[in-house]
Amino acid sequence: MWLTMALWVLAVLSGLCWARWWTGVFTALTTLSFIWLHAGALDRWSGWLQLATLAVTPWLLAAQQGNDEHRLRVLQADEARRLAQLSESARKLLALQTATQQMERQIGELSDVYHVTKETARALRLPELFRISLELAPRLLTAQGLWLIDLSSTSPHVMRATRAGDGRFLPAQDGPPAKAEQEIIQHALATGRPGFAGRDTIPSLPGAPLASVAWAPLTREQQTIGLLVADDLPEAQGKTLALVANQLSLQLSRIHLYERVEALAVTDALTGLYVRGHFTERAREELVRCARHTLSCALLMIDLDRFKEKNDTYGHLVGDVVLRDVAKLLQRNLREVDLLARYGGEEFVMLLIETDAEQAMPVAQRLKQLVEVHPIRAYDELLTQTVSIGLAAFPGDGADLEALIEHADQALYAAKRAGRNQVVRWTKDLSTLGAGA
């Protein structure tokens, strides 16, 4: 019996652990040993039951083992599929995070561009554009200095700024380009695109900390009209510099257009008087005519006294009202043939046609008195204003317009020095005193 049981145990073990043919071998041996050693037991139904049990049990265990292995393979396949799905989800999540970071960077860049466009759009002059750019630059660039180079005219003009200890950019002296700046301009124009350069390319770069510069062109209709230059700028910020330059290109083009339109304009938008350029053209024509016919003219330079104090006290809106009121008062009390223009700021220039100095002095005095007693209603304020007037006559005090303006200006500042609210005629003695308010 022990042999049969040993063979059966081996058959069972083969069904659990070994290959199926071992199960068949040991099951057959178990059956044969039972028949050989216990043939008498087969006379009873219990003997056949024992034989069937010995023969079937290993195969049932083998079948169960196969079923378990199949289920394990199914579970492993399912786990592998789930791991693959998880890996794909992780890959997609990583890609989504990367795309989100890129979008955040793009949003940041667009936000920077928006702020540059919004803030610089109000600039009407190149210095104002540069000043606003300096206010925005510390948030966008870590450069140690910035240069805005205007290349629109035959003589390039450079506006400079250096970084202070608190991170702000402070304007430095502007003017024509220095030697290193000329080399930067030549190198940038030669490449025609944003770039970086060091001492090996531009040997005349200043000393530490400036060891390299980056630039981005300002273009209009594929023509370079300016350069935005930064010193000691990380290469990673080159794209930001180009974005800022692109926006400044639009504003610089707009400023150039505004200046051209302004030069062509005849009247000043605030006062309604002639602008300086138109007055200059007309005045030169009148002087030529007067010289041809031996006639006299008188030029008056008129300046509002202590006008800056009104601006500081009441604000620029009130100051604008004062300027308009004085301009209208002067205009109403002139002949149609006379020329009156806003010369700049709070200064007016007037040309009295066919009027000599003796005739012009009473006119100037009357205008001064009219302004002095004229009440000006500016919003909630009731103000008064005085003017100082300098007078120069043609041809005795100056043979051309430039000389007349210079001498009338000297007389104007003599009136300022004398206490303001006065009319002073130019004399040769004033030329030696110099100008000063």
ChimeraX attribute file (.defattr): number of C-alpha atoms within 10 A of each C-alpha:
attribute: neighborCount
match mode: 1-to-1
recipient: residues
	/A:1	9
	/A:2	7
	/A:3	13
	/A:4	22
	/A:5	14
	/A:6	13
	/A:7	21
	/A:8	26
	/A:9	17
	/A:10	21
	/A:11	30
	/A:12	25
	/A:13	17
	/A:14	23
	/A:15	27
	/A:16	20
	/A:17	14
	/A:18	14
	/A:19	11
	/A:20	17
	/A:21	11
	/A:22	17
	/A:23	25
	/A:24	17
	/A:25	15
	/A:26	24
	/A:27	27
	/A:28	17
	/A:29	19
	/A:30	24
	/A:31	21
	/A:32	15
	/A:33	18
	/A:34	24
	/A:35	17
	/A:36	11
	/A:37	13
	/A:38	15
	/A:39	12
	/A:40	11
	/A:41	16
	/A:42	15
	/A:43	10
	/A:44	9
	/A:45	10
	/A:46	11
	/A:47	17
	/A:48	14
	/A:49	13
	/A:50	15
	/A:51	19
	/A:52	12
	/A:53	13
	/A:54	23
	/A:55	22
	/A:56	14
	/A:57	16
	/A:58	25
	/A:59	20
	/A:60	14
	/A:61	19
	/A:62	23
	/A:63	15
	/A:64	14
	/A:65	15
	/A:66	15
	/A:67	12
	/A:68	12
	/A:69	12
	/A:70	12
	/A:71	12
	/A:72	12
	/A:73	12
	/A:74	12
	/A:75	12
	/A:76	12
	/A:77	12
	/A:78	12
	/A:79	12
	/A:80	12
	/A:81	12
	/A:82	12
	/A:83	12
	/A:84	12
	/A:85	12
	/A:86	12
	/A:87	12
	/A:88	12
	/A:89	12
	/A:90	12
	/A:91	12
	/A:92	12
	/A:93	12
	/A:94	12
	/A:95	12
	/A:96	12
	/A:97	12
	/A:98	12
	/A:99	12
	/A:100	12
	/A:101	12
	/A:102	12
	/A:103	12
	/A:104	12
	/A:105	12
	/A:106	12
	/A:107	12
	/A:108	12
	/A:109	17
	/A:110	13
	/A:111	12
	/A:112	19
	/A:113	20
	/A:114	14
	/A:115	15
	/A:116	24
	/A:117	18
	/A:118	11
	/A:119	15
	/A:120	22
	/A:121	18
	/A:122	13
	/A:123	17
	/A:124	17
	/A:125	15
	/A:126	16
	/A:127	14
	/A:128	13
	/A:129	20
	/A:130	22
	/A:131	18
	/A:132	17
	/A:133	20
	/A:134	22
	/A:135	14
	/A:136	18
	/A:137	21
	/A:138	16
	/A:139	11
	/A:140	15
	/A:141	18
	/A:142	16
	/A:143	23
	/A:144	20
	/A:145	24
	/A:146	29
	/A:147	22
	/A:148	25
	/A:149	25
	/A:150	21
	/A:151	16
	/A:152	15
	/A:153	9
	/A:154	7
	/A:155	11
	/A:156	16
	/A:157	17
	/A:158	20
	/A:159	21
	/A:160	21
	/A:161	21
	/A:162	19
	/A:163	17
	/A:164	11
	/A:165	7
	/A:166	7
	/A:167	14
	/A:168	17
	/A:169	23
	/A:170	15
	/A:171	18
	/A:172	13
	/A:173	8
	/A:174	15
	/A:175	13
	/A:176	14
	/A:177	17
	/A:178	11
	/A:179	13
	/A:180	14
	/A:181	18
	/A:182	15
	/A:183	17
	/A:184	24
	/A:185	20
	/A:186	12
	/A:187	17
	/A:188	22
	/A:189	16
	/A:190	9
	/A:191	10
	/A:192	15
	/A:193	13
	/A:194	20
	/A:195	18
	/A:196	21
	/A:197	18
	/A:198	16
	/A:199	14
	/A:200	10
	/A:201	13
	/A:202	19
	/A:203	13
	/A:204	16
	/A:205	21
	/A:206	12
	/A:207	8
	/A:208	8
	/A:209	9
	/A:210	17
	/A:211	17
	/A:212	20
	/A:213	24
	/A:214	25
	/A:215	27
	/A:216	26
	/A:217	27
	/A:218	29
	/A:219	20
	/A:220	14
	/A:221	7
	/A:222	8
	/A:223	12
	/A:224	19
	/A:225	20
	/A:226	27
	/A:227	25
	/A:228	24
	/A:229	27
	/A:230	27
	/A:231	23
	/A:232	19
	/A:233	23
	/A:234	15
	/A:235	13
	/A:236	8
	/A:237	15
	/A:238	19
	/A:239	14
	/A:240	17
	/A:241	24
	/A:242	20
	/A:243	18
	/A:244	26
	/A:245	26
	/A:246	21
	/A:247	20
	/A:248	27
	/A:249	21
	/A:250	16
	/A:251	23
	/A:252	28
	/A:253	18
	/A:254	16
	/A:255	19
	/A:256	16
	/A:257	13
	/A:258	14
	/A:259	14
	/A:260	11
	/A:261	11
	/A:262	15
	/A:263	13
	/A:264	12
	/A:265	15
	/A:266	17
	/A:267	18
	/A:268	16
	/A:269	11
	/A:270	12
	/A:271	19
	/A:272	15
	/A:273	21
	/A:274	22
	/A:275	24
	/A:276	20
	/A:277	18
	/A:278	15
	/A:279	22
	/A:280	18
	/A:281	11
	/A:282	13
	/A:283	23
	/A:284	14
	/A:285	13
	/A:286	20
	/A:287	23
	/A:288	14
	/A:289	12
	/A:290	17
	/A:291	16
	/A:292	9
	/A:293	9
	/A:294	11
	/A:295	17
	/A:296	18
	/A:297	25
	/A:298	26
	/A:299	29
	/A:300	30
	/A:301	28
	/A:302	25
	/A:303	26
	/A:304	21
	/A:305	18
	/A:306	13
	/A:307	19
	/A:308	15
	/A:309	11
	/A:310	16
	/A:311	15
	/A:312	11
	/A:313	11
	/A:314	13
	/A:315	12
	/A:316	13
	/A:317	12
	/A:318	21
	/A:319	20
	/A:320	15
	/A:321	17
	/A:322	24
	/A:323	23
	/A:324	17
	/A:325	20
	/A:326	23
	/A:327	21
	/A:328	13
	/A:329	15
	/A:330	17
	/A:331	18
	/A:332	10
	/A:333	12
	/A:334	15
	/A:335	10
	/A:336	10
	/A:337	10
	/A:338	17
	/A:339	21
	/A:340	24
	/A:341	25
	/A:342	24
	/A:343	21
	/A:344	12
	/A:345	11
	/A:346	20
	/A:347	18
	/A:348	24
	/A:349	25
	/A:350	23
	/A:351	25
	/A:352	23
	/A:353	22
	/A:354	18
	/A:355	19
	/A:356	19
	/A:357	21
	/A:358	11
	/A:359	13
	/A:360	23
	/A:361	21
	/A:362	12
	/A:363	16
	/A:364	23
	/A:365	16
	/A:366	14
	/A:367	19
	/A:368	21
	/A:369	15
	/A:370	18
	/A:371	21
	/A:372	15
	/A:373	11
	/A:374	15
	/A:375	14
	/A:376	19
	/A:377	14
	/A:378	16
	/A:379	9
	/A:380	7
	/A:381	10
	/A:382	9
	/A:383	13
	/A:384	13
	/A:385	22
	/A:386	20
	/A:387	27
	/A:388	27
	/A:389	31
	/A:390	28
	/A:391	29
	/A:392	32
	/A:393	26
	/A:394	24
	/A:395	20
	/A:396	13
	/A:397	22
	/A:398	16
	/A:399	13
	/A:400	15
	/A:401	20
	/A:402	12
	/A:403	15
	/A:404	25
	/A:405	21
	/A:406	18
	/A:407	26
	/A:408	29
	/A:409	24
	/A:410	28
	/A:411	28
	/A:412	31
	/A:413	23
	/A:414	26
	/A:415	22
	/A:416	23
	/A:417	13
	/A:418	14
	/A:419	12
	/A:420	20
	/A:421	21
	/A:422	20
	/A:423	27
	/A:424	24
	/A:425	24
	/A:426	23
	/A:427	15
	/A:428	9
	/A:429	8
	/A:430	15
	/A:431	13
	/A:432	9
	/A:433	10
	/A:434	11
	/A:435	16
	/A:436	10
	/A:437	12
